[in-house]
Amino acid sequence: MFEVAIAVLVFLYLLVLALPGIEWQFAIGTIAALVGLVGGGGAGIVYHLALHAALLRLEQGTRGWLWSPVSRHGGLDDAGRRAVLPWFRVGAAGFFLCIAGIGVIGVAVLRAWLAG
């Protein structure tokens, strides 16, 4: 099922890249980048706060956790995983949406530049 979702998203991304209007591409890319930035950034903040709280609750120490938070996922118990990992996934999805939006903006700018 996950692979089907990825295939559908790639197909939709290619459809956006094939839009005839440069303005539409730029608008859709900008909206996607902003939604990804705001949604993913907000989820990233909540993820880091939840991970910090889970590490403190489990008395695992928090030294260096901010520089490599993913390395601390293995030490989480079930409650910690339920509290932390959904925010991690939402933040990662927001990051990829932001990168995809920037890619669409780049294609729109390139097309406008080439059109003269």
ABEGO torsion letter per residue (X at the ends): XAAAAAAAAAAAAAAAAABABAAAAAAAAAAAAAAAAAAAAAAAAAAAAAAAAAAAAAGAEABGAAABAAAAAAABBAAAAAAAAAAAAAAAAAAAAAAAAAAAAAAAAAAAAAAX
